[in-house]
């Protein structure tokens, strides 16, 4: 078990882009990246590590290492860690008989443009035409990533530059308002040989805990990346309200829990016989990627099939902060634990932001705490309105 502790300084413009420089490399070992949760973004830039490039797209200076949620994984045999660039929080090289492949892990806030647009972007990188939602759903392979169900796409084509056979195996995982992109690309035969190792790598991944703002500098995205409706530049006035935490009246029995990336607040609620539920609060600018994609993200967490706009046209609402907030109630199986679970969610658009309140866990606890959740949402006082 190895660990790396990044420094405490970042350029503030980087927002939620949080890069970790891997320490050393080895085979069949678990890598853990430790962070200091007291780290904050500051305006003074620091020199980039020698192994990283000195510029990024748009001429942006590469940030020094900074805070980032812990990322644990088992490194497959033959994979070698390499210096991080741009948006990556993990980066690997695979080489064999003169052939190479690249593996990257990139987190982005919200729905990050949508899975269809991103998978079709990957298809374009190997000279293939885009497909519809239905066509891509038929091609998706079911895998497990970080303990959650995810879709894997195996895309074979040719390199537009060299004309060589090229393959991309990629997975997009949505967790706590973060879209994680896992991608292996390169020589077709080598990627195919390492596909099983890639799937095992996905399964081994674990996310640690850390609070982080839900902003990032969009200039760092590749030109081909689809628009991200829920994200705006870190220095945008639209994100000013999101940088300050609202105040609430916290119901009795709710205990503050550890924050994960992009969460504004978290509370843990204990029930009888060890039963438990948790309340997560997060915020994104604009519509946060849209009501339907976020509801379908919650449905996926409970092992439920996606729905359409028509299915959510008549959802109930509650009054909060002078606006109508949408309520969502779901029952299913927690994809992480395999146990029956219930979810009550409230989506509140306010002042150019969308606030997401999610109560999820043991069905009895959630049922008992539903009214408390509504009162909690209604008690909120947001910085811009105070």
Steps between C-alpha positions, in 0.01 A plus 500: 500500500649828392382852567555845357418828677458792261597856585252754631496756221299529181414772257144599587399504131529123484180450705421136540777380275708325763803310381707249692852401398546127545790390717709223350368203306463134574309191405194350666511761774236724652565871458354747750516876454468681833388858519468771763137604527609841627650586162337790319539656159695826506576757235879471501620237247786266579750345257386187321686175572778429252322191370195701396470737204523871578190595302150372445235572234435871475845576640400419857781422744493145631409502869716346767364196679219581739200364680320208343280218622693186582516264204586139579551228243689183421759561227484225235821322402677672212337839557741782581403828661598808304492878563158661517383749240199728469194353672639161604511374858656168394697414187663177380702369208486149357776385262563166331703409192521859387124555535354741756175586674401780734272488806350812656266585788327841486229636736264779389206659678135426422395300195795639299316530172320166518616144438379482140694810397816379671487146362439641152802727555705186568356339186608802296854458631522164322320611183151370580168674451284598799220273620165565666420440868324175411786373285760577766289334771505179296880513479564578868654225713402489868796530736571603858704812575577613854226272628237651272341373176636664189495462122814411304541583131742306280564711189722369219600707198805661344724788593411802283866599501682173426226276366607229750243287679406680822268411785341686790354327805327756719266525797311801636401476867268748672546535876395789728467757220836400352546331163810279502648416159714184483653453157754261344603577143774399258609206287192286437655163586672632813181663627308179438765302692471740796121525504465246784765689701313826435175350631683368807651847551152658489375254760795572731450878503388662825426868556601671822343804662562870452298816462562697184326788320292413195679731256770449243671686219328382184791617283680183606253274320604362161340688208292194407343466847121555502368799698455450875172670594564490875848652494631853462849645540636510852519880504149549359259713706243224449699284739535758774196373688616139474826583679310583822312240697133563583380483859238246604305384799639148533242246622557313824695179456682610186875473544743687275687252281822512297478696177577359158598697192233752389289452815404814692370308801442143615305357792471143627181375665498186716194277530410190697715189480789669323284633216628821347428772247695801380416848374725650231480865394671623185472793261582571137462813293213539255269199477773264622487297179121471493232347720456179298870398488533553874186301579628219278833519682316446828296219344819328391628512859195292592530260208202653317461550127510856362180690434399766248385862530141382470545276804604791722256759368273486808742462789388660829654827617564670833532871575850602604668842498213644299525254211360160408744216566450163330465191720612153396419177687661172393528147634745235383825329588805697605755428227785538749372271778255274316239569768146638455502879520281802460579849373328834549652783301426870471628705204490874566586758229594829664698807396674343200590187699333161539510343846471123537382352831506120515386281790588137428538180697294253703135526393365533855746775590432690178123476550533628857726786395317619187319783678822599677673526162230732365523719812878504465475619139242762589713630788798576274623857476729556204786757511366705210162533670621580851 
